[in-house]
């Protein structure tokens, strides 16, 4: 969490950092901080790099954590990861069942 907070201080428009920070807070059951970071990510969502598979993956996890549909984010992440030769993320997404 501390490292991710430093990232958003240095690069305040890095959407994936806010999403991962939200996910980290969600994992430790701090819903208020998780939501705050998800909201920050939504504020800059239009600036998401269209070729950032990690950003889409983080959006998918954030959507799941908020009980929102996530499949579109994971599908987009998988397609970009494959094109970017990110075999690790491609395999992770292919072997997971993100159906909502």
Buried (B, 14 or more C-beta within 10 A) or exposed (E): BEEBEEBBEEEEEBBBBBBBBBBBBBEEEBEEBBBBBBEBBBEEEEEBEEEBBBBBBBBBBBBBBBEEEBEEBBBBBBBBBBEBEBEEBBEBBEEEEBEE
